[in-house]
Amino acid sequence: MSAPPLFTQEGCQACARWEPAPRRVDLGAFGDVSDEAGYEGNGVLSVRLYRRGEPIVKEDTASQVLHTITRGAAKTFKSTPAGRTIGIEISGPGSPLLAGAIVDGAPLPASAVAVEPTVCVIARREDLVGLLERHPSLARELLLEVNTRLMTLMTRAAELAGCRIEARLARVLLALADKMGQTEGSTIVVNLPLSRQDLADLAATTIETCIRVMSRWDREALVRRERRGFVLHDPEALERLAGGRGRPSETHAAAAVFPERPSAALP
């Protein structure tokens, strides 16, 4: 049996999760991609570029398509009845956005917005459900992805309930370093131009508090914001502020861009 034509793990060096399969999408520096579409891979896939700040999916809308990031990054967030925004996570290449709702077409539980120019492969729900029915291994991959997101949400709930703002913000920065950081000497560089509002949303605090804490950490030479993103000058100090997460040092390696998780082999 051949691999499903929608997503495979073939050639996915960053994450061993999902990867567009009909043909590789070479988008260069996004210069040759229109706002609406790239191609229709065997009638199943389309490709779209989202500009920085552009919504990708919106909370409470019906889940009729699945977006999977192939380039760039997106912030997933939840809006509260009081009008506040609580950031859930930053997702990068290989991440399907809010995949749990796609099976039954339920309303999306959160929103996602591009935090830099971001390319997504888009699959229609009816096509994806058919593939899941025909290829159990693909269904296992989706289940693993949903489980990973559930574990993330459980961790976030515990952080919001029991952590001080310094600990929450330190954990946000360390998580981004785990996912997207590159080691440069004794520092870790995260090349992701998040705004102060993005960081505040992810740490579930106000922008004023975020600015105050980040400014203090800059003076203390812990973290420094730059145009390209930010630099962690003292990751060990941030670990102590975060309460110690037991993060292995080798996860800083550039090759380990995303956390590993069990993966089901495709047929």
C-alpha positions as CSV (number, residue, x, y, z in Angstrom):
1,M,0.0,0.0,0.0
2,S,1.4,3.4,-1.0
3,A,1.6,6.3,1.4
4,P,-1.4,8.6,1.6
5,P,-1.1,11.5,-0.9
6,L,-1.8,14.2,1.6
7,F,0.9,14.2,4.3
8,T,3.9,12.0,4.9
9,Q,7.0,12.1,7.1
10,E,9.3,11.7,4.1
11,G,12.1,14.3,4.1
12,C,10.8,16.1,7.2
13,Q,14.0,17.0,8.9
14,A,12.6,19.3,11.5
15,C,9.8,17.5,13.2
16,A,9.0,14.0,11.8
17,R,5.3,14.9,11.8
18,W,3.4,16.1,8.8
19,E,4.8,17.1,5.5
20,P,3.1,18.0,2.2
21,A,3.5,15.0,-0.1
22,P,2.2,15.4,-3.7
23,R,5.2,17.5,-4.6
24,R,7.6,19.7,-2.7
25,V,6.6,23.4,-2.6
26,D,9.6,25.5,-3.3
27,L,8.5,29.0,-2.4
28,G,11.9,30.6,-2.0
29,A,11.5,33.7,0.1
30,F,7.8,33.8,-0.5
31,G,8.4,36.1,-3.5
32,D,6.5,34.0,-6.1
33,V,3.4,33.2,-4.0
34,S,0.1,35.0,-4.6
35,D,-2.2,35.8,-1.7
36,E,-4.7,33.2,-2.7
37,A,-3.2,29.9,-4.0
38,G,-0.1,28.1,-5.2
39,Y,-1.3,24.8,-6.7
40,E,-4.0,22.2,-6.4
41,G,-2.0,19.0,-5.7
42,N,-4.1,16.2,-7.2
43,G,-7.3,18.1,-6.2
44,V,-6.6,17.7,-2.5
45,L,-4.2,20.5,-1.5
46,S,-3.9,24.2,-2.0
47,V,-1.2,26.5,-0.7
48,R,-1.5,30.0,0.6
49,L,0.8,32.7,2.0
50,Y,-0.4,34.6,5.0
51,R,1.2,38.0,5.7
52,R,2.4,38.9,9.2
53,G,-0.6,39.7,11.4
54,E,-3.1,38.1,9.0
55,P,-5.6,35.7,10.6
56,I,-5.3,32.1,9.4
57,V,-8.2,30.6,11.3
58,K,-10.8,32.2,13.5
59,E,-12.4,30.9,16.7
60,D,-16.0,29.6,16.5
61,T,-16.0,29.2,12.8
62,A,-16.8,25.8,11.3
63,S,-13.7,23.6,10.7
64,Q,-14.0,22.9,7.0
65,V,-10.2,22.9,6.1
66,L,-7.0,21.9,7.9
67,H,-4.1,24.3,7.7
68,T,-0.6,22.9,8.1
69,I,2.4,25.3,8.3
70,T,5.2,24.6,5.9
71,R,7.1,27.9,6.4
72,G,6.9,30.6,9.0
73,A,5.1,30.6,12.3
74,A,1.6,31.3,13.8
75,K,0.3,32.2,17.2
76,T,-2.7,30.2,18.5
77,F,-4.8,32.1,21.0
78,K,-8.1,32.1,22.8
79,S,-10.3,35.2,23.4
80,T,-12.1,35.5,26.7
81,P,-15.6,36.9,27.3
82,A,-14.0,39.9,28.9
83,G,-12.1,40.7,25.7
84,R,-8.7,39.5,26.8
85,T,-6.4,37.4,24.6
86,I,-4.7,34.3,26.0
87,G,-1.9,32.9,23.9
88,I,-1.7,29.2,23.7
89,E,1.4,28.5,21.7
90,I,3.6,29.4,18.8
91,S,3.4,26.8,16.0
92,G,6.1,26.4,13.3
93,P,6.7,24.2,10.2
94,G,5.1,20.8,10.4
95,S,2.3,21.9,12.7
96,P,-1.4,21.4,11.7
97,L,-3.4,24.2,13.3
98,L,-6.3,23.1,15.6
99,A,-6.4,19.6,14.0
100,G,-8.8,18.2,16.6
101,A,-11.9,19.9,15.2
102,I,-11.4,18.7,11.6
103,V,-12.9,15.2,12.1
104,D,-16.4,16.3,12.9
105,G,-16.3,19.8,11.6
106,A,-16.9,21.3,15.1
107,P,-16.4,25.1,15.6
108,L,-12.8,26.0,16.1
109,P,-11.9,26.4,19.8
110,A,-9.3,29.1,19.2
111,S,-7.8,31.4,16.6
112,A,-4.4,31.5,14.8
113,V,-2.6,34.5,13.3
114,A,0.7,34.6,11.3
115,V,3.5,36.2,13.3
116,E,5.7,36.3,10.3
117,P,5.2,35.6,6.6
118,T,3.7,32.0,6.8
119,V,2.9,29.4,4.1
120,C,0.2,26.9,4.9
121,V,-0.9,23.8,3.0
122,I,-4.7,23.6,3.1
123,A,-6.7,20.4,2.9
124,R,-10.4,20.2,2.7
125,R,-12.2,18.4,5.5
126,E,-14.0,15.9,3.2
127,D,-10.7,15.0,1.5
128,L,-8.9,14.6,4.8
129,V,-11.6,12.5,6.5
130,G,-11.6,10.2,3.5
131,L,-7.9,9.7,3.8
132,L,-8.1,9.0,7.5
133,E,-10.7,6.3,6.8
134,R,-8.5,4.7,4.1
135,H,-5.2,5.0,6.0
136,P,-5.3,4.1,9.7
137,S,-1.6,5.1,10.1
138,L,-2.5,8.7,9.1
139,A,-5.3,8.6,11.7
140,R,-2.8,7.6,14.3
141,E,-0.6,10.5,13.3
142,L,-3.5,12.9,13.7
143,L,-4.3,11.4,17.1
144,L,-0.7,11.8,18.3
145,E,-0.8,15.5,17.1
146,V,-4.1,16.1,19.0
147,N,-2.7,14.4,22.1
148,T,0.4,16.7,21.9
149,R,-1.8,19.7,21.8
150,L,-3.8,18.4,24.7
151,M,-0.7,18.0,26.8
152,T,0.3,21.6,25.9
153,L,-3.0,22.9,27.0
154,M,-2.8,21.0,30.4
155,T,0.6,22.4,31.0
156,R,-0.6,25.9,30.1
157,A,-3.6,25.6,32.5
158,A,-1.2,24.6,35.3
159,E,1.1,27.5,34.6
160,L,-1.7,30.1,34.5
161,A,-3.1,28.8,37.8
162,G,0.1,28.6,39.8
163,C,3.0,30.5,38.3
164,R,4.1,34.1,38.9
165,I,4.4,36.3,35.8
166,E,8.3,36.0,35.8
167,A,7.9,32.2,35.7
168,R,5.3,32.3,33.0
169,L,7.3,34.6,30.8
170,A,10.5,32.6,31.4
171,R,8.7,29.4,30.3
172,V,7.4,31.1,27.2
173,L,10.9,32.1,26.2
174,L,12.4,28.7,27.0
175,A,9.7,26.9,25.0
176,L,10.4,29.1,22.0
177,A,14.1,28.4,22.4
178,D,13.3,24.7,22.5
179,K,11.2,24.9,19.3
180,M,13.0,27.5,17.2
181,G,16.3,28.4,19.0
182,Q,19.8,28.2,17.5
183,T,22.8,28.0,19.7
184,E,25.4,30.7,19.1
185,G,28.2,30.3,21.6
186,S,26.8,30.5,25.1
187,T,23.5,32.1,23.9
188,I,20.4,30.9,22.2
189,V,19.0,33.0,19.4
190,V,15.3,32.8,18.4
191,N,14.8,34.3,15.0
192,L,11.1,35.1,15.4
193,P,10.0,38.8,15.5
194,L,7.3,38.5,18.2
195,S,5.8,41.7,19.4
196,R,5.6,42.6,23.1
197,Q,1.9,42.0,22.7
198,D,2.5,38.5,21.4
199,L,4.8,37.8,24.4
200,A,2.2,39.3,26.8
201,D,-0.6,37.1,25.3
202,L,1.5,34.0,25.6
203,A,2.4,34.8,29.2
204,A,-1.2,35.8,30.0
205,T,-0.3,39.2,31.3
206,T,-0.6,42.9,30.3
207,I,1.7,44.5,27.8
208,E,2.8,46.9,30.5
209,T,3.9,44.1,32.8
210,C,5.6,42.3,29.9
211,I,7.6,45.4,29.0
212,R,8.6,46.0,32.6
213,V,9.8,42.4,33.1
214,M,11.6,42.2,29.7
215,S,13.3,45.6,30.3
216,R,14.6,44.4,33.7
217,W,15.9,41.2,32.2
218,D,17.6,43.2,29.5
219,R,19.4,45.3,32.2
220,E,20.3,42.1,33.9
221,A,21.7,40.6,30.7
222,L,19.3,37.7,30.7
223,V,17.3,38.3,27.5
224,R,17.8,40.9,24.8
225,R,15.2,41.8,22.1
226,E,16.6,42.4,18.6
227,R,15.0,43.2,15.2
228,R,15.3,39.5,14.2
229,G,13.8,38.2,17.5
230,F,15.5,37.9,20.8
231,V,18.6,36.4,22.4
232,L,18.7,34.3,25.6
233,H,22.0,35.3,27.2
234,D,21.6,33.3,30.3
235,P,19.2,30.3,29.7
236,E,20.2,28.7,33.0
237,A,19.0,31.8,34.9
238,L,15.7,31.6,33.0
239,E,15.4,28.0,33.9
240,R,15.7,28.9,37.6
241,L,13.1,31.6,37.2
242,A,10.8,29.2,35.4
243,G,11.0,26.8,38.4
244,G,13.2,24.2,36.6
245,R,11.6,22.3,33.8
246,G,14.3,19.6,33.4
247,R,14.9,20.6,29.8
248,P,17.9,18.6,28.4
249,S,20.6,20.8,27.1
250,E,20.8,18.9,23.8
251,T,17.4,20.3,22.8
252,H,19.1,23.5,22.0
253,A,20.8,22.0,19.0
254,A,19.8,23.6,15.8
255,A,18.8,20.2,14.3
256,A,16.3,19.6,17.1
257,V,14.0,22.4,16.1
258,F,10.8,20.8,17.5
259,P,10.3,18.4,20.4
260,E,10.3,14.8,19.4
261,R,7.3,12.6,20.0
262,P,6.3,9.0,19.1
263,S,5.5,8.7,15.5
264,A,3.5,6.0,13.7
265,A,5.0,4.7,10.5
266,L,3.0,5.2,7.3
267,P,2.2,2.3,5.1
